[in-house]
Amino acid sequence: MKKVIIIMGPPGSGKGTQSEIIAGKFGHYYLESSKVIDAKLAGVLDNDSEEVEGKKYILSEQKKKREAGEIMAAELVTSWMLNKVRDLSKDGEDLVVAGSPRTLYEAERFMPLLADLYGKENIVVISIDLPEEEAIFRSCHRRICSLVRHPILYYEETKDLTVCPLDGSELLTRKDDNTKTVKIRMEKYRKETLPGLEYCKKEGYNVKEVKGKQTPAELHEDILKVLND
């Protein structure tokens, strides 16, 4: 099995769900950029800041951007992710990564570090293709549990649930999961994230595409086929 598996895709494509399943199945560390960001922004005060490459970033302003569905400063997010990867590599962790690289800037820094730490031949990038209308519907109907943020997908069997069936905590809707912000995130994905994916292809990383408009179980089988090739 590959030592680093990166799963990319637009909002609602299932990259988080699939990454969590794959990580659990193969004993890899599940590195989710959203969780790294949430941890860094939790409880920030108005004047809290962080300096990256000589530039100062006000964390409360970055938090507002995130809640509005906008992409945060690439320099800041990249710094957080690079530091996390270095720490995990030192601990000997193999990785499943969801949601990174988010931008070309991040890809140009994140991927070479992974190649240096794990070897380019041990990295596979899986790109989930999903139409925009499906991405919007899924994002606006999904919920997460309040305890450990399990994603609860929308089906007839789950639409009336009020607590997480896995841990019993309250189910919540993310603030940025609404039509307006999801459309903004889709546009940002096309303009900001896809160039990073093209960079991976250009630089010779193993990039595979799978179709996202299918059930999570079918998508999972397609991902396993890619990993077993």
C-alpha positions, -999 to +999 in steps of 0.1 A: +000+000+000+012+036-007+026+055+022+008+087+012-027+088-002-041+122-012-078+124-019-090+156-037-123+167-049-149+195-048-172+202-019-195+172-012-175+148-033-169+125-003-132+130+001-134+133+038-156+102+042-134+081+019-102+093+035-114+083+070-124+049+057-092+043+039-071+055+068-089+031+092-087+002+068-049+005+063-038+020+096-027+053+081-029+087+099-059+107+086-046+142+079-076+165+071-067+201+063-101+212+076-094+198+111-059+213+111-075+247+103-103+243+128-079+235+156-058+265+148-088+288+147-106+275+177-111+302+203-090+328+185-093+364+199-096+396+178-060+404+180-045+370+177-021+368+148+006+346+132+035+355+110+045+335+079+073+345+055+075+379+071+038+387+068+014+390+097-021+373+095-049+382+119-065+349+127-100+363+134-101+377+099-090+343+085-118+327+105-144+350+090-132+342+055-136+305+062-171+309+076-180+329+044-168+300+022-137+319+010-103+303+008-080+314+036-045+328+031-026+300+013+007+310+031-009+304+065-027+272+057+004+258+040+026+266+070+002+248+093+001+217+070+038+216+064+045+216+101+019+189+107+034+167+080+069+171+094+057+161+129+038+130+115+068+119+095+090+120+125+065+098+143+067+073+114+031+078+103+019+069+068-008+093+057-041+097+041-046+134+032-080+150+025-084+186+012-047+194+005-031+209-015-059+236-017-039+260-040-011+260-065+010+278-039+004+250-014+010+223-040+044+237-049+055+235-013+034+206+001+042+180-026+080+184-027+080+180+011+060+148+009+083+136-019+114+143+003+099+126+034+082+097+018+095+094-018+075+104-049+070+068-058+051+063-026+025+090-032-008+086-050-032+114-057-069+105-062-091+131-078-129+127-073-149+142-102-183+155-092-208+177-111-215+211-095-252+206-090-246+173-072-218+190-051-242+217-040-270+193-031-248+170-011-231+199+008-263+216+017-279+184+031-249+169+049-244+171+087-216+164+111-217+151+147-207+176+174-184+152+192-158+140+167-173+155+134-185+122+118-200+131+084-236+120+081-246+117+045-282+125+034-304+095+026-340+086+033-327+065+062-307+094+077-326+126+069-346+125+102-317+117+125-310+142+153-281+124+169-250+107+155-256+069+152-220+063+160-215+083+192-249+097+202-238+134+199-259+161+184-259+165+146-250+199+133-250+217+100-217+235+091-221+272+089-205+272+054-229+245+041-254+266+022-260+272-015-244+306-016-211+296+002-210+262-016-211+280-050-183+303-038-163+272-027-169+255-061-157+286-080-126+287-057-120+250-062-119+255-100-097+286-098-075+278-068-074+241-063-075+226-098-042+243-108-026+225-079-039+192-092-025+201-127+009+209-110+009+173-095+003+159-130+030+180-146+055+171-120+050+134-125+030+124-094+007+095-097-027+111-102-058+090-108-094+102-114-125+085-102-162+093-107-179+108-076-216+106-087-222+072-073-228+057-039-201+060-012-197+022-014-192+022-051-168+051-049-148+033-022-145+002-045-131+024-073-106+040-049-095+006-038-090-005-074-067+025-079-047+018-048-043-019-058-031-011-094 
